[in-house]
Amino acid sequence: PHIKGNGVDTAAVHILNSENLVIRDLEISNKGDAPKAGLLGLWVELDKFGESHNMVIDDLYVHDVYGSTVIEKGGGIGICIQNGRDNDSILNRFVGMTIENCYLKDCQRDGIKFKGYWIRKQWNPNLGVVIRKNVLDGVPGDGIVLAGCDGGLIEYNVMKNCPKTLPESEACDGIWPWCSDNTVVQFNVVSDHKSIIDGYAYDSDWGCRNSVFQYNLSYNNDGGFMLVIGTDGWPEDWCVNGNIATKVRYNVSINDGLRNYLTNASHKDAYFSPAMHFTGYTQNTLVENNLFYLFPKPEPQIDRTLFHFTKHDSSYGKGDVFKNNYIYAPEVTVAVKEEKAVGNQYSGNVYVGSLKTPATGFTKQDGIFNKSLWYNAEDKNWDILLDFLKDKTVPVNGEELKDMNLFRLCVANLVALFWVVIPTAMGANIIPQPSYIQEKQGTFDLAHNNNILYVGKQPEVNQIIDNFMEQMLGDYGLSLQTNKSKKAGILLQDKKSLGEEAYELSVAANKVVIKASTPAGFFYALRTVNQLILADENH
């Protein structure tokens, strides 16, 4: 049956002070002519009840819950589980709460959300909470949020197709615990989160202790793979200070960190979308045995730093550990920005490509980035991860990546699973595809014409050149220079008549000439130079 709310009443279905109850096989919606603050699809609530046992929510279709896009105004939630409010005279909790096999579609703002006791002097955590095998499709805000729980399990859920419909005030992520202890998040897939602030697939939020994130897949999320956030300065009976001992292990992040715009609410001086963001007082986080595929950025201004530490509540991270992670970085990428974080440890991390790394803890590996690089048959966690990934398909730049066992990538050969092949006489694999290519006879020898000069007035272009030079040195051992007193082998010139991302690239026997009107144009042109090198089997 379809229980169809009118978008005026707070919830289409409201279950109050119940236990030993199964809610199954319902279609639920709650939409009016305009968004309503605090609108809910299913609301399971305890109020002055005490302890509720054995609740099951199974196989619901919850859709078109038309709540507010702003959480401070009440937001909106597809499935809301509420056991606590600040200063309750009788503390409530659920013991045994399972939410499984539900499909949530177009619920605004959030998907599945617990509202429990976050203040530690009221600590009465929900126990035995399991959230599994749910699909959240078209939810723009937070996907699954576990608050005020101990020992929660979130597994085999999918969040996808998150529309960019929230205002800039809203910070949202895919799956995350908040003020909860001993949460396990595993075997989930989060993709395409487009929240203007945050926008990470996963988040270990403040007030959490001993969270474990393992065997998860993340791809194409604007913000990045994961946020770890801690806060400081709270009284002990109020909130846990810091984020304590989060473990992030055996996860896969593919093409995360795509934010191509500045925001006014935070990080407004930079394009901010690191693969992993650590902010505030994070303590003893362990990040190990994860796979990071940092594919070439679709636009040059995008930030795709691997690990970035920032300040929150006047505090920074302390003593976080990063070991035995494997990174694919085919273009110059920054590994770590610590700012004022202290005591971090890096060891055994391996990368293929061009990674700007700390002095120790990262080792470059030449050749192919594939299973042979990271798989260890004696460590059964890799088999668990591979079994989970075996039927997964990941779209990247119009191509589909399938089967991690066959996933072969290297800096010198990106054709097999990534690049779009353009059928030209040169056999060049160029992204983005040029609107016009004319092949001529002859070759240009970059090794003997290794001076690169920019004649123009855009200082950002110099950083793009520096990154290109690092990539040439890292990938081919080719040392370029920028000596203004010498003849240029590669000459970059401004041409105002060209479009914002357009470029002209002319290759002659003694010189390469690049013309563009913006830094983006020069970025794409130098990327094309690299792809032309890759097209030559002898480089």
N, C-alpha and C positions, 0 to 999 in steps of 0.2 A: 504493500500500500504506500501511497505518496501522501505524506503529511506536509501540507503546503502552507507555510506561514505567510502572513500578510505584510511582512516588513515593518510592522508597527509593534506587535508584541515582542518582548525581548527574545524569547526562544520559541522555535517551532515545537520542540519537545523538551519538557522540563521534568527531570527525575529528582525528587527531593527526599533526602533522608531514607534511603532504601538500601537493602543488601540482599545477597543471594538472588541476584536478578540477571537475566540474559536479555539484552536488547539486540534484536537480530532481524535482518532482511527488511529494512525499512528504506524508503526514499524520503529524504528530508530536504526542504528548501525554505528560504525565508527572505523574500525580496519584495520591496515596495517600489514606489516610483522614484525614491531618492535614497541615498545611503542614510542609515540610522546608526548613531553612536551606540556601541555596546550590543549590537545585534548578534545573536547566536543561532546556530542550527540545533545541535543537541547540547543541553546543559544538564550535567549530572552534579548535584550540589548536596553538601552536608552543612547543616546549620544547627548548632547546639545538639548534635546527635551523638557524638563520641566516635566509636569505631564501627566502620562498615566493612563487611567481608564479602568476598567472592562476587565481584561485579564483572560481567562480560559484555563487551560491545563488539558485535561481529557482523560483517557483511552489510554495512550501511552504504548507501549512495547519498552523500551530502553535497548539495550543489547550490549555487546562486544564493549564498548568504551575503546580503548586501549591506555590510557594516561600514563604519567609517574607515578611512585610510589612515587616520591619525590615532595612535595609541593613547595619547594624553586626553583625547576626547572620548575614549571608550573602545575604539577600534571595532573589530568584529572577528568572530571565531567560528569555524565550522563545528568542531567538537570541543567543548569546554568542560574540564573536570575541576571542580572547585571544592576544596575541603577547608579552606581557612581564610580568615580576614584578620587584619591587625587588631590586636587587643580583644580577641574572642574570649568570652567568659568560660566557655567549654571548648576544649581543643578537640578537633575532629581529624580523622584520617581514614584513608582506604587501606585495607589489608587484603591484597589480592584484587588487582584491577587489570584486566586484559582488554586491549583495543587491537583488533586484528581484521584483516581482509576488507577494510573499508576503502572506498573510492571517494575522494574529496575533489570536487571540480569547481573552479571559479568562486572560491570563498574569499571574501574580502573582510579583514586584512590577513588573518592567520588561519592555519590549518587545525592542528591538534595541540591544545595548550592546557597545562596544569596550572592551577592557582593554589599553591600551598603556602605553608608557613616558611618564610625566609628569615625571619628574625630568630636568632638562636636562643633567646630566652623563652621563646614559644616553641622550640624545636619539637615537633611531633610528626616525624616524616611519614609519608605514605610508603608502604612496604609491598613488595611483590608486584610491582608495576611492570607490565610487559606491553610494548607497543611494537607490533610486527606485521609485516606483509600488507602495509597500507600504501596507497598511491595518492599523492597530492599533485594535482595537475592544474596549472593556472592560478596558483596561490601566490600573490605578489609579496607577502611579508614573511613572517616566521613560519616555518613548516611544522616542526615538532619541538615543543618546549616542555622540559621536565623541570618543575620547580617544587622544592620542598619534599624531595624523595630520597630514599636510601636504598641502594641496590637495584635501581631501575635498569631494565633491559630494553634497548631500542635496536631492532634488527630487521633486515630484509624489507626496508621501506624504500620507496622511490619518490623523489620530488623533482618535478620537471616543468618546463614551459612557464617560468615565472615572469609575468609581464612587468614592464617598467612603468607602473601606474601610481606608485606611492610618491608623496611629496618629499622634498629634500630633508625634511625634519626627521624622517623615519630611518632607523638603523635596524636592519633585519638580516637574519641568517637562516640557513636551511634546517639543521638539526642540532639542538643544543640543550644541555642541562644548565640550570641556574640555581645557586644555593642548594645544591644536592650533593650527596656523598655516594661514592662507589658505583657510579653509573657506567654501564658498558654500552657503547655504540658500535655496532658491527654489521657488516654485510649490507650496507645501505648504498644507494646511488643518488647523488644530488647533482643536477646540471642546470645551467642557464639561469642562475639567480642574478637578478638585475637591480637589486636595491641600490639606491644612490649612495647611501652610507652603509658600510660593511659589505653585505652581499657575498659572504663566504658560504661555502657548502656546509661547514661544520664549525662549532664554536664550543669551547669549554669556558663557560662564563664565570664571572666573579662569585665568590662564596662557595666554590666547588672544591671538593677534596677527592683525590684518587679516581678521577675519571679515566676511562680507557676507551680510546678510539682505535679500532683495528679492522682490517679487511674491508675497508670502505673504498668506493670509487667516487671521484669528483671530476667533473670536466665542464669547461666553457662557462665558468662562473665569473661574473664581472669583478667581484671583490677579490677572490682567490680561493684557495683550498680550505684554510682554517684560521680562525681567530682564537687566541688564548689570552684571556683578560683577567687581571686581578686588581683588587682595590686595597687600600691601606688606610689606617687611622680610625677604624671602627672600635668601639668598646667590645670586649670579648663576648659579652652576653647579647650583642646586637648582630654581629656578622663575622664570619671567618675572614681574617685579614689575608689577602693574597688569594691566588689560585694555586692549590697545593698538589704537587705530584701527579699532574696529568701525564698520561702515557699515550703517545701517538705512534702506532707501529703497524707495519705491513699494509699501508694504504697506498692508493694510486691516485695521483693528481695529473690530469692531462689538460694542457692549454688553459689553465686557470689564470686569472688576473688580466682582465680585458678592459678595464675602465679607461675610456678615451676622452674623459672630460674632467674639468676641475669642479670641485664642490665648494660651496660657501660655508657649510656646516663644520667641516673638519678637513685637515690636510689641504687647505685651500691654496697653498703655495706650490703644490706638486700634484702630478697625476699619481694617485696612490692606489695600488692594487697588488701588494706582494703576495706571493704564494702562501706564506704563513706570516701572520701578524701577531706579535707579542706586545701587549700594552699593559702598563701598570705592574703591580707586584706579582709577577709569576715566579713561583718557587719550585725548583727541582723538576721542571718539566723534562720528560724524556722523549726525544724524537729519534726513532731508530728504524732502520730497514723499511723505509718508504721509497716509492718510486715517483720522481718528479719529471714530467715531460714538459719542458719549457719551450714550446715551439716558437718559431719566429713571430714576433709581434706584428699584428696586422697594420698597426700605425706606430710611427717612431716615438711618439710622446708617451706611450703607455709604460707604466712602471711594472716590471715583473721581477723585482728583487725576490730572492728565495726566502730569506729569513730577515724580518725587519722588526726592531724593537722601538717602541715609542713610549712616551710618558702618559700616565693616567693617574689622577689624584696625586700628582706630584711624586709618583714613584715609578721605578723601572724594574725590570726582571732581574733575578739573581739566581745564579747557579743552575741554569738550564743546560741540558746535555743533548748534543746532536751527534749521533754516531751511526756509521754503516748505512747511510742513505745513498741513493743512486740517482744521479741527475743527468738528464739529457738537455744540453744547452747549445743548440747549433749557432746561435749568435751571441755576442757579448752580453753577459748577464751578471749582475752583482749578486754574490752569494749571501753576504751578511751586512746589515747596517745595524750596529749595536747602540748608537747614540750613547746613553749613559748607563746602559745595562752592564752588570759586573758579574764576574765569576763564571761565565759561560764556558763550556768545554766542547771542543770539536775534535772528532777522531774517526778515522776509517771511512770518511765520505768519499765517494768515487764519482767522477763526472766525465762525460764525453762532450767535447766542444770547447766553448770559450766562457769560462766562469771566472769572474774576479773574486778571489778567495782570500781569507785570512792567511797569515803566515804558515799556519799548520792546520792539519785536520782534514784537508781536501787533497785528493790525488787525481791527476788527469790520466785518463785511459784512452789511448789511441784506438781507432777502429770502430767496431760496431757496438751499438747499445742494444743489446737484446738479452734474452734469458740467460745466456752463458755468462754474462757479466755479473748477474746478481743472484742467480739461483744456487741454492745449497741443498742438496738432497738430504743431508743430515738434519736440516732444520725443517720440520714438517709444517711450520707456519706458511712457508712458500707454497706448498701443495694445497693448503687450505685456501690461500688467496687465489691461486690459479684455477682451482675448481669453481670458485665463486665467479671468476671473470670469464670462464670459457664460453658463455653464450652472450657476452656483452658486445655491443657495437657502439663505437664512439665516433660521432661526426666531428671532423676538424676541417675547416676551410673547404667544405664541399666534398671532402673525401671521407670514407668510412674506414675506421681502424677496427680490425677484428682479431680475436684470438691472440692473447698475450704470448702464447708459445711460439707464434710466428712473427711477432712484432720485432722487426729488424730495422734499426735506424742508425745512421752514422752521418757525420758531418760531410763526408765526401760522396755520399750516395743517398739522396733523400727521395729517389724516384719511386721505390717499391710501394710505399704505403702513405706518402704524404703529398708529393708534388703533383700538380696537374701537368700532364705531358702535352706540349703544344706541337702539333705535327708540322714542323718547319724543316727545311733542308739541313739546318744546323743541329737539329735534334735538341734544341735548348728547352729546358724546363723552367719556365719563367712565370712567377707569381708576383704581382698581378699581371695578367696577360696584356702585353702591349697592344695598342690599337694598330700599330704598323711596324713591320720588321722587313728590312732589306738586307739580304746577305751579299757580301762582297768577298773578293779573294784576299788571301794573305793572313798573317797572324800578328798579334801584338805581344811583345815579350815584356811582361810586367817586372820580371826579375831584374832586367837591365834598364828599365824605364820606371824606376821606383820612387820618383818624387811626385807627391800629390799636393796640389795647391788650390786654394779657393780664392777667387777674385770676386768679392762681393761684400755686402754690409749686414749679413745676418749671423750674429755670433753663435746661434744654435747649431749652425752647420759645422762649426769646428768640432763640437762634441760628436756629431755623427761621423766625421772623418776619423776622429780618435778611435771610436768603436770599430770602424771598418779596419783600421790599421791593426788593432789588437786581434781582430778575427783573422786577418791574413797571416799574422805571425803565429797565432795559436793553431790554425788549421793546416797551414802549408809551410810554416817556418820562413815565411817571406817578410822581410823587414822593409817597411816603407818609411819614407821620411817626408817632412814638410819644410824644405829648404827654399826660401824665397829667392835666393841668389842663383839657384840652378833652374835649368829648363824643366818644365813640368811633364811628367809622363801621363798623369791624370789631371786634367784641368777642370775645375768646377766654376761655372759662371752664372750669375743671376740673369734671368730673362723674364721680365715682368709680364709679358703677354701670355705666358703659359698658365694653365689652370692650377688650382690649389695643390693637387697631388700629381700633376703631370711633369714629365721630364723629356728631354731629348738626349740621346746617348749615341755618340758617333765614335766608332773604333777604327782607327787607321793603323798603319804599320808602326808609326812612331809616336802616336799620341791617342789618348782617350779624352774626348771632350764631353762634359756633362753640363746641361743647362736646365735650370728649374727656377720657379718663382718663390718657392717656400722650402723650409727644411724637410717637409714630408716628401716633396718631389726629389730632393737629393738623396734622402733615405732610400726610396724605392729604386732610384737609379743605381746606387752602390750595391743594393741587394741584387739587382740584375747583373751587375758585373760579376758578383760572386757566383750566381747561377750559371753564367756563361763559362766560368772556370770549371764548375762542376760538370758541365756538359762535355768537356774535353776529358776523355778517359786518362790521358797522360798529364792533365792539369798544366 
